[in-house]
Amino acid sequence: MTDEPAALVQGTLEMLVLRTLAIEPMHGWGLAHRILSMSGEVFLVTQGSLYPALVRMRRRGWITTAWRTTENNRRARYYELTAAGRRQLEVERALWQRVSTAINSVMSPAWATGIP
Amino acid sequence: MSILTDLLARARSLLFRNREERELDDELKFHLDMEAEHRQRLGTSASEAQRQSRIELGGIEPVKELVRDASGTRWLDELRQDFGYTLRTLNRSRGFAAVTILTLAIGIGGTTAVFSAVDAVLLQPLPYQEPGQLVRVYQSWTGNPPFKGFVTPGHYVAIREQVGAFDGAAAISTYSAVGADIGSGADVHRIKLLPTSYNYFDVVRVRPTLGTGFAVDDEHGPDIEDNMDAAAVVVLSHDTWEQEFRGDPGAIGRTLQMNGQPYLVAGVMPKGYTDPIAGSIDAWIPVNLTRAHASDGPTNHYLTVIARLKSGVPIQRAQEELNRVVTRFGEQFPSAKESLMRLYPLKEDIVGGSSRALEIMLGGVGLVLLLVCVNIANLLLVRASERSREFALRSALGAERFRMVRQLLIESLTLALAGDLAGLIVARIGMAAIVALGAGSIPRLAKLTLEPQLLVFSLVIATISALIFGLAPALKAARTQPADVLRDQSRSSTGGMAQIRLREWLVISQVALAFVLLVGAGLLLASFRQIQSIDLGIKPDNVLAFELNLPTARYDSTARGRLYERLATQLSALPGVKAAGGISKLPATGGYNEWGLAPRSGPLAGDKRGQVGAENRIVSGRYFAAVGIPTLSGRVFDERDVAGGPDHVVINQSLANAIFPGIDPLGQTLNTGGRNSEVIGVVANVAIDNEGSQSHYVYHAHTQFAGDRNWALAQVVSTTGNNAAVQNEVREALRTLDPQLVMFRPTTLDQAIGQGAAQRLFTLRILVTFAVVALALSALGLFGVLSYGVRLRSREFGIRMALGAENGSILSMVLKEGMLVTAIGMVVGLVGAVALARVMASLVFHVSPLDPRVLIGTVVFMGMVAAVAAYLPAYRATRVDVRDVLQG
């Protein structure tokens, strides 16, 4: 594993955004930054993927937006989970768990020894 | 829910586009700032931090583009751009847009209007319950089975009682459908009355909304024209009820004075009810069927009969049973031995004669629609080829093919929609015109409405044709290699010529279609002239006509006889009046009272060969002089022919020849209408209809025949010219005689006769309109293709001229090309006209469907129009500037 930030696993950005926003409402940069730090500096989310994703999620009704003032007294657009967003987070979380368990078991080093 | 949210979000980003953009800008800038600050905190210099964050995060514009994509409004944006571009390009070529839209409008509007008419008249079921069960019953005899005659009361009662396949048979009195005067004093007016059998309402299955209608006993009550002791009954139309009783439900059981007699109101019909045959009616009274059992019950034909078949009974089975009943009736009554009766589906019977006219209209409009499609194809093809360079250039500059095709489609669609809209307007105008032209002569046309399905049909057809013909060039343009086109500029190429070929074929088909329509219109025109040149045997110019009914209550037969004569005398004395008189049925307006007749003297007396049918006419005053029928021998009626004196008749030439061959008819005796009469005069023949059909006529003096029934004689007044002034004087004269009399339906004899020709005139006008439109479209097509050819070949013309070709030779070259295309089209059209000759045969009158004058006339006319259409481009070819062309 390198120290360079990695590209996201395909299709997981929205799940990560949902998860991160579940902590508290935040603005776009805060979101990207939080994902980076929560992933141990692995996932760098670019503007080019973050903002289109936010627009799509808003269209689906998972998040709402509001302009608020930051601690530093600047105006920023904040994103907040809706009830539908929370439900979606649970759906994606469950799905992710099944997928990652399955992938983990396929990738398990135990297979190399022939012991399942 | 989520779809709704999605749509709302998209709508929001669309509606608040500017705000969204601004907010996105702010948001992205905030992001950059935050990133830069963050890096600064980590120890990078301010400018370096900004630079790094920018590199890392990518440019702002691509991000914005991605966000716009995600918000799902990009295609709408582009659509808006394309649409704006379309409007700008169409605005640049206004001529093209106008012609295309106009062509579409004609196609859509014409089709919709004519389709609506055909639908209203031919396709819509009759507005009665289970209309398929309704049949019309006609009577004929073994000598002429296809004849469609009226039914005798004897036969009617027999079939009503005995034919089990009928769920009721209703009779309508044919001859007394004239009317009744209601009200009194200055307020007196005439209404349309329909005497029907008691079960009429059950047969049409429309019951009075108020009251109970008629009972079977009412059929034996007094006649409308007879003096009555007891009150008779009447069912009112909704309108009459509102006018006479102000819509009072208590009107039932009250009386209404008609012809001075009290009638008990027995019912009110639903609003808008019209009789299937007689149309709109003001009141119904029971027909008197007492006559059914009289001696002339089986021979006196005066009933119109409609029957309703029992559910599930085919008309054929009902016909078989009817045949058995008629045969049995003939065995019972020897005078009815030769009777036949025949059933026809009611709708077919009503629509019958006009269906051919409408079918031809439909065919005509079909051809026009085809022409429209061809024209649209032509126009769009020219346009596409004109713009191939533009598309090549755009494609070379990197425009997406998909986008270019979409752009062309949007253009076609815009044109189609504008054409659809204009078509709607044309349809509305067209329908109003059709109703105005044909309402009197085509049944059911008054109910014409714009049918939504029909509208959708023609909209779809036109739109699809625009799309197809728009799409084909679009796809072609998209496939073209830009380099080829750009290299090929202004030089004639094989591709260009191939297009010309295709377009020439389109023009040929247009010319052919227009030719067929022109031949049709020409044939109708020729027919119409034939009809107008027919000698009907009368002089209908400047003859006023009106109906005059004398209420039986106040006028007995003697008084009626006296009044009609006095009126004629007084009117004849008016200044501006040449002669005045009355007749039971206006000349050349159809048959009426055709009775059996036999000579009682001469070589055919007692001979079966002498037995003929003749039209009986009851005349008063100086009828023959008033309509211009010359007396050939003897005299016509005058004061000498009095009631109670020996019965006198005047016969026409053809009757004289038929029953008194080789002898002087004057002084001979004949028997008709149940009496022997002496022939006192012979007059010239008069046509029975406006097509000049001939018939035997026997005329009776009203003074001698007034007792037979109340003849509501139509009055004719021949004037020296000023009809309007005379009409007022006549009205005044009538008022001095009896202020309660009504001058009913005043018209001119010309008009009264012309009514029958109205249907042919209607078809003629429509077809002429179609033909003119078709001709205009094909001329436009020819003009278009030649102009385009000239433009493509301008270089060639330039070279020719540079090499010394005369203007004249270039002109004739282009003209020849146009005339060749026209000639081929006309040959194809001729083949079409021959193929359609049988269809036209039924509509033309005394003209062959392949009349050489019509065909030659069409060829000449079309050739002239084509020459004009070809001349302009040819002239333009000679104006080519040699230097311009050769330098290009």
Contacts between the chains, C-beta under 8 A, distances in Angstrom:
chain1	res1	chain2	res2	distance
A	27	B	27	7.9
A	27	B	30	7.1
A	28	B	27	6.1
A	28	B	30	7.7
A	28	B	31	5.5
A	29	B	30	6.9
A	29	B	31	4.6
A	29	B	34	4.0
A	29	B	35	6.4
A	30	B	34	7.8
A	32	B	31	7.8
A	33	B	34	7.9
A	33	B	38	7.2
A	44	B	56	7.9
A	46	B	56	7.6
A	46	B	57	5.8
A	46	B	58	6.2
A	47	B	28	6.4
A	47	B	31	5.9
A	47	B	57	4.8
A	47	B	58	6.5
A	47	B	63	4.7
A	48	B	57	7.6
A	48	B	58	5.2
A	48	B	62	6.3
A	48	B	63	4.9
A	48	B	66	5.4
A	49	B	66	7.9
A	51	B	24	7.5
A	51	B	27	7.3
A	51	B	28	7.2
A	51	B	63	6.2
A	51	B	66	7.2
A	51	B	67	4.9
A	51	B	70	7.8
A	52	B	66	4.6
A	52	B	67	5.2
A	52	B	69	6.6
A	52	B	70	3.6
A	53	B	70	7.4
A	55	B	67	5.5
A	55	B	70	4.2
A	55	B	71	4.9
A	56	B	70	5.0
A	58	B	9	6.0
A	59	B	5	6.8
A	59	B	6	4.9
A	59	B	9	4.2
A	59	B	10	7.0
A	59	B	70	7.9
A	59	B	71	7.2
A	59	B	72	6.8
A	60	B	2	6.0
A	60	B	5	6.9
A	60	B	6	6.8
A	61	B	1	7.5
A	61	B	2	5.7
A	61	B	5	3.9
A	61	B	6	7.8
A	67	B	23	7.7
A	74	B	30	6.7
A	74	B	33	7.8
A	75	B	26	7.2
A	75	B	30	7.6
A	76	B	27	7.4
A	76	B	30	5.2
A	77	B	23	6.7
A	77	B	26	7.7
A	77	B	27	4.9
A	77	B	30	7.8
A	84	B	2	7.8
